[in-house]
Amino acid sequence: MNGEHGDMNDDRFLWCLDHWGSDLAAWPEAEARAARLLLEVSPDARRHFEAAQEVANWLGGLRAHTAPPGLRTRILARLPEPTPVPAVLRWLTARMWRPVLAAALPLVVGFVVGIGLPDRMDALFVEEISTLAFNDIWQELDDANP
Amino acid sequence: MQRVRDRDQVAFGLLLERHLPAIHGYLVRMTGSPADADELAQETFLRLWTRAASYRPGAAKLTTWLHRIAHNLCVDERRKVRPEVLDEPALIADQAPGPDRHHEARETAARLTRAIGELPVAQRAALLLAQVQGLSNGEIAEILNLSVRAVESLQARARGTLRERMTET
């Protein structure tokens, strides 16, 4: 293999053939043109080109494959039983906003309840603090003046 | 796929119908054994079922993801045992030549089947994924965890080996 055609010789042709395949339309235009010229004069290039085409055709013919009958059924039969998940948990995990809502809901409820509590709570709280703070003083005064 | 993630067996059945032939074909050609291919195909789709939640549609096409699972299972299986005796009828049966060219076609198929079986696994996979499975080199690179250039190089070497085998007298 030693023919020369432009930049294309037999070695270059084999390199292109292995890299781009036997479909000359998939080659860069200039390389394909030079390859066509080489194929006209080089029996070796032609022999390799035909061999590459035969390989490509054979491989292309393998595309139409049919899976064995029953394989699909066997796969379906091997599917593990789904673990029962409580409906509430499924509802919660199905969409992103749902767990966020579930987490935020107690906060909202707590806030609303807090806002709604009567002021009487404040008065009771002040009275309790006063009792605790001044209890000792009253006790001492009582002891000093029996 | 969303329905499969929600554990919908009907959707899974449809998905099987669409992808099983291609995946099984790839596994037959990679292992050379229809029995091994059956087993690995089952395992591939069971993994799809159990790991459906980890599938990210934006990251890879489902075909690519499935081929990747199948290929990895194939490589793992090959590490356990090394069955390099290809079952020729399994591959040759896929070809349906006319009666006049029957003998010649069988001979070519047998020769190519042997040659493909002798290719290193990465070369075989790179070639089959492109020329039989019809995947792009970008997808093949993802499946084999290689660069596109490495995939092209593997394919060129594989094509060269097969071509030389065909020109041997």
Boltz contact constraints between the chains, C-beta under 6 A:
constraints:
  - contact:
      token1: [A, 18]
      token2: [B, 156]
      max_distance: 6.0
  - contact:
      token1: [A, 18]
      token2: [B, 159]
      max_distance: 6.0
  - contact:
      token1: [A, 18]
      token2: [B, 160]
      max_distance: 6.0
  - contact:
      token1: [A, 19]
      token2: [B, 156]
      max_distance: 6.0
  - contact:
      token1: [A, 47]
      token2: [B, 167]
      max_distance: 6.0
  - contact:
      token1: [A, 48]
      token2: [B, 163]
      max_distance: 6.0
  - contact:
      token1: [A, 51]
      token2: [B, 163]
      max_distance: 6.0
  - contact:
      token1: [A, 51]
      token2: [B, 166]
      max_distance: 6.0
  - contact:
      token1: [A, 51]
      token2: [B, 167]
      max_distance: 6.0
  - contact:
      token1: [A, 52]
      token2: [B, 163]
      max_distance: 6.0
  - contact:
      token1: [A, 54]
      token2: [B, 166]
      max_distance: 6.0
  - contact:
      token1: [A, 55]
      token2: [B, 162]
      max_distance: 6.0
  - contact:
      token1: [A, 55]
      token2: [B, 166]
      max_distance: 6.0
  - contact:
      token1: [A, 58]
      token2: [B, 112]
      max_distance: 6.0
  - contact:
      token1: [A, 59]
      token2: [B, 131]
      max_distance: 6.0
  - contact:
      token1: [A, 59]
      token2: [B, 132]
      max_distance: 6.0
  - contact:
      token1: [A, 61]
      token2: [B, 95]
      max_distance: 6.0
  - contact:
      token1: [A, 62]
      token2: [B, 94]
      max_distance: 6.0
  - contact:
      token1: [A, 62]
      token2: [B, 132]
      max_distance: 6.0
  - contact:
      token1: [A, 63]
      token2: [B, 132]
      max_distance: 6.0
  - contact:
      token1: [A, 65]
      token2: [B, 21]
      max_distance: 6.0
  - contact:
      token1: [A, 65]
      token2: [B, 25]
      max_distance: 6.0
  - contact:
      token1: [A, 65]
      token2: [B, 94]
      max_distance: 6.0
  - contact:
      token1: [A, 66]
      token2: [B, 21]
      max_distance: 6.0
  - contact:
      token1: [A, 67]
      token2: [B, 20]
      max_distance: 6.0
  - contact:
      token1: [A, 67]
      token2: [B, 21]
      max_distance: 6.0
  - contact:
      token1: [A, 67]
      token2: [B, 24]
      max_distance: 6.0
  - contact:
      token1: [A, 71]
      token2: [B, 38]
      max_distance: 6.0
  - contact:
      token1: [A, 72]
      token2: [B, 16]
      max_distance: 6.0
  - contact:
      token1: [A, 72]
      token2: [B, 20]
      max_distance: 6.0
  - contact:
      token1: [A, 75]
      token2: [B, 42]
      max_distance: 6.0
  - contact:
      token1: [A, 75]
      token2: [B, 45]
      max_distance: 6.0
  - contact:
      token1: [A, 79]
      token2: [B, 49]
      max_distance: 6.0
  - contact:
      token1: [A, 82]
      token2: [B, 7]
      max_distance: 6.0
